Amino acid sequence: MAPARYLTASVMVLVGLIANVVKAEEKHFPGVTKDEIKIGNIMPYSGPASSWGVIGEAEAAYFEKINAEGGIHGRKIKFISYDDGYSPPKTVEQARRLVEDDEVLLIFSSLGTATNGAIQRYMNTRKVPLLFVVSGATRFNDPANSPWVMPILPSYEGEGRIYARYLLQNQRSSKIAILYQNDDFGKDVVKGFKDGLNGKIPIVAEKSFDISDTTVDSQIVALKSSGADVLLNIASPKFAAQTIRKVNEIGWKPVYLLNSSASSIGGVLQPAGLENSIGILSAAYMKDQTDPIWHNDADYREWLAFVQGFYPDGDRANVSTVSAQIFAQTLVHVLQQCGDDLSRENVMRQATNLRNLQLGMLLPGITINTEPGDFAALNQMRMRRFTGQHWQPFGPVISGAAGKS
């Protein structure tokens, strides 16, 4: 019979081995323990696109709500969000910080086309999900070459095709002027728009601007002088508000099409002047929370309760508080589908197999769908018109997919 001291030592070794195994199981997946899931995020809280920083703030609030309700299968979300000032070099710095220092499971809802483009290769090389990028650039829906990167917005090209299809049905005898942001975002919308028109309505003038410009006043004056009676404005919020004010100031009355990402009432139309914005057309995939038509809707009341309870200082007129909830709900759905397999590979597997996901603040008839060969989560939108108080949807759901009507 072995001496007691050797038995004790053996037991201690065994206990130590078991403890190490348990500890290893808790750290089995990067960014995941038995109690926590670390999610990274990069937002322009400063710089020329800082008005979109509301998205990151509202997402943080939504994850607080999820944590208060018990988290994801008992794990709380630790949301780590950094500012990049809408500067691609800073985005690279913050992505490395999140992946290499904070060791997050994934980066979620990083905003911007050029900014995400700067980290796209890095994320693919590291095999870390860059999930639900807040950009509609087509480069982010490329499963063959970029399998770790997924967009959440309707594609910019698709939105351009939707505006073209609307004009072909309703303004066929028009002359069109285009103001666009001189980057992948603006160029993608223009490409889809021109593809959709297929030369059937003349574009008589085009002007671009850079995000570093101070104003777009001279471009607007030149576009008016072209004789165009339709204006397609593709801009971030700051320049969209400037354009609306300038168009009104010079007495131009075109059919005004405004890209959806700059259609926030609180972030764009109020600064531009609500009276100046009456009649503007845009497209949308989500409900306008300011429209009384939704105020008896159970899903609207759920959104309002979330904002009141977890984001009380947020601007309830800012559409970004709605989109942020949709983005966060989609991620929560993916994480719930993962169960206890929170490997990065399984996260991507679940994210690329979403089927008819219905979320409360999406417009009726619009659902989220993804598949391994096509990462586009949202392909459909509806046209809408600003009344001076809210956005009023009209007409059918329109597909932005190439070759669809």
N, C-alpha and C positions, 0 to 999 in steps of 0.2 A: 504493500500500500504506500503510495507516494506521501511524503511529508506534507503537512497542511500548507506550509509556506509555498511549496511548488504549485499546489492546487490553486492557492490564492493568486499566485502570479499568472497561472494559465488563464484563470477566469478574467483577470484584469486585462490580459492581452486580448481575449475574446471580446470583452466589452468594448475595448478600444477599437477593434476591427469593426464591430457592429456600428459603433458611433460614426466611424469614418464612412461606412457604406451609406448610412442614413444621410450624413452630410452631403455625400456625393449625389445621392438621389435628389436632395433638395436643390442642388446646383446643376441638375442634369442638362438644362437648357439655358443658353445665354439669356440673361435678363429675367430669369424666372426662379423663384424660390417657392416653398410651400405656402408662403403668405403674400407674395408680391409678384406683379408683372411690371417691368420697367418699359415704358413706352417713350420714345423720343419724338421731338417735334421741333421744327424750325419755322419761325414766323418773322415778318417784317414789322416788328414793334416800333421801329424808327425808320427814317428815310422816306423816299417818295411814295411808297406804297403802304405807309403805316396805318392807313384807315382799315386795311384788311387784317390788322393785328387783332381785331375783335374776334376773329375766328378762333385764334389760339386761346384767348381768354374764355370764350364760351365753351370750347371743348374741355378746357380744364375744369370748368364748372360742371359740365355734364359728367365727367369722370368722378367728380366728388359725389354727385347724385348716385352713380352706380356703386361707389364704395359704401355710401351710407345704407344702401339696400343689400349689402353683403358681398359686393364685388363679383368676380367671375369665378364661379365654382369655389368660392371661399377665398380667392386671392384678390387683394386690393390692387388697383392700378396706381402706379407711381408715374405721373406724367411730368416729364422733364422737357421744358420748352425754352429754347434759346432764340435770341434776336440775331438776325443776319443783316438788318438794314436794307434788305432787297439787293444785296451785293453778292454776286457769285463767289468771289474769293472768301468772303466771310461765311457763306454757306458751306464751303468746303471745310473750313476750320471748325465750324460747329458740328458738321456731320462726323468728322474724325473724333471730336470730343465725345459725342454721344456713343459712337460705336466702340472706340478704343479705351476711353476713360470711364464713361458711365456704364458701358457694356449693356446697352438696351437690347431688348428682344428685336425691336424693329423701329424704324422711323415712320411716323404717321402724319399725313396731312401737311407735309411741307409745301409751302406756297410759292408759286412762281414758275415760269417757263425757263428763263435763263438760269435761275438759281438752282432748280432741280436738274437742269441739264448739266450743270457743273459737277454734280455729285453722282450722276447716273452710272457712269462707268465704275466709280469707286464702290458703290453699293452692290453692283453686279459682281465685281471682282471679290468682294468680301462675303458675298452670298448672304446679305442682310436685307430683308424686305424693306423697300421704300414704298409704303403702302398708301393708296388713295391720295396720290399727289394732287394738290389743288391747282391743276392746270389741265386744259383741254388739248394741249399740243399732241399731235399724232405720234411724235417720237416716243411718248411714254406708253403707247399701246403697241408694243413690238415683242411679243412673246418669244420669238425665235432668237433674237439678238439681245433682248433685255428682259430675261425671265424673272428678275427679282424686283421689277418696278411696275406699279399699276396706277392708272389715273382714277379719279372719281367723277370729275366733271364731264358733261357732254363734250365731245370733241369740238374744238374751235372750227375745224373744217365743216363738221356736221351742222353747227349753228349757222355758219355762213350759208350752207345749202338751204336751211330752213327759211332764212330771210329771202333768198332768191325764189324759192317756191311760193312764198307769200306774194312777192311782187309780180311774179308771172301770172298768178291768179287774179290779182287785184289792181295792179298799176302797170299794165303792159306797155302803155304809151309814154312812160316816164323817161327822164334823163337823169342819170345817177352820178353823184359825187361821193367820194370815199375819203374819210380821214382815218388814218390807222397808225397805231403805235409801231415803230420801226424795229420789231423784234419777231421772234417766232410766233408769239401770240397774235399780233396783228396780221402778220403775213399768212398764217394758217386760216384765219377767218376770211381774208380776202380771197385766198385760193378756193376755199369751199364755195364762197359766194359766186365767184366767176365760173366755177365748174357748174354750179346750179343754174346760172343764167344761160350758159352755153351760147353767149352772143345774142340772145333774143331781145335784150334791152340794152341800149348803149350806155357805157360808162364814159362820161364826158370829162371828168377830172378826178385826179387822185393826189392827195398830199399826205406825207408822213411826218412824224415827229419822234424825237428821242425822249426817253424817260427823264433825261437830264435837262431837257428844255425848261424854260420858265413859263412860257405861254404858247398857245396855238392860235393866237389872234390873227396873225398874218395868213396862216393857212385857211382859216375860215373865210376871210375876206376874199381870198383867191378862189375858193370853191364856189362862193356865191356868184362871183362874176362869170363863172362858166355857164350860167343859165340852167343849172341842174334844179330839178324840183323834187329830188329824193336825196337825202343825206344818210349814208351809213357811217356811224361813228363807232370806231373800235378803239377803246381807250381804257386805261385804269381810272379809278374814281376821281382823282384830282383833275385830270385833263377832261374827263367827261363833264364834270361840273363847269369847268371853264368854257367848254364848247357850247353847252346849253345857254349860258349867260351871253356869250358873244353872238350866237345866232339870233337871240332875241334883241340884243342891243342894235344890231345892224338891220333889223326888220326883215330878216329872211324867214320865209314860211314853208320850208320843205316838208315832205313826208319824212319824218325823222325816225330812223332805226338805230337803237342803242344796244350795244352788246350786253348780254345778261349779267356779266360779272361787274358791270358798272351801273346796275339798275337799282341800287339800294335807295330807298326813300330817305332814310336818315343819313346815309353816307354820301349821297350824290345829289338827289333831287332837292332836298331841303337847302343845302348850301348853294345850289344853283338858282333857287327860287321856285317854289311849287307852282306859282302862276306861269313861270317860264317853261315849265315842263309838261303842261297840259297837252295831251294828244300824242306824246312820244310813244313809239311802239318798241316792244322788246319781245323776247321769248323767255319762257320759264319752264322749269321742271318741278318747282315747289310752290306751295301756297303762299300768297302774300298775307302775312300776319296782320297787316293794317286794314285789310278788306273786311268790312262787316259781314260779308257773305259767309265767312268761316267762323264767326265768333260764337256760334252755337254748336260748332263741330267739336266732337269729343277729343279729337287729336290736337286741335288748336288749344283746347283747354289744358291738355296734358303738357303741351309746349309752354304755355303761359305759367303753369304751376312750377315747371322746372326753372324758368327764368326768375320768377318771384322768390322761389326757395333757395336757389343756388347761384344766381347771377343778378341780384337785385339792383345793382348799379349799372347794369348793361342797358344799352339803348334798344328799347323794344321795337323801335321803328326801323332798325338796321337789319336788313335781310341776312347779314352774316350770322346773326344769332340763330336763324333758322337753318341755314346751310351747315353751320357747325354741329348742330344737333344731328342732322342727317348723316354727316360724315362719321361722327362719334358712334351713333347707333349702328352704322354699318360695321365698324371695327368691333364693337361689342358682340355683334352677331357672329362675326368670324371667330373671335376668341371663344365664344360659347360653343360653336361647332367643333372647335379643336379638342374640347374635353380636357383630358390630362396630358394629351400629346401636344405640348406647346413648343415643339421644335420649329425652327424657322422654315423647314421644308413643309411641315404640315400646315403652318400658317398660310403659306402660299397655295397649298393644295386646296384649303378651304376657301380662301379668298377668290380663287379662280373657278369655283364651283358654286356660285350663288344663283339660285333659281327663283325668279318671280318674288324677290324680296319686297314686301310692301311696308313702307314706313309712313307714319301718319301725316307728315307734312309734305310728302310728295303729292303732286296733283293727281286726282283720280285718273286711272288708266296708265299711269307711269310706274314702272317697277324696276328694280335693279337686277340685272342679269350679267353673269360673267361665265366664261368657259376657258379652258386651257389654251385654245387657239385664238381667243379674242378677249382682251382684258377690259374692253369698254363697258363700264357699268351702266351708263345712262346714254340712250340713243334718241330719246323722244322728248319733245317740248311742245308747248302751246304758245301761240301768239297772245299778247296782252297789250292793253292801252292804258296810259296813265290818265286818270280822271281829274287830277288836281288834289286828290286826297288819297287814292289808293290805285293799285294796278287791277284792272278788270280783264280777266281772261276771255278770249272769244275764239270761235272756230274749233276745228278738230285738233286732236293730237297729231303732230307732224313728225315724221321720222327724219333724222339728219343723216341716216346711212346712205352711202353712195348707191344710186340706182333705185332708191325707194321714193315713194311719194307721200 
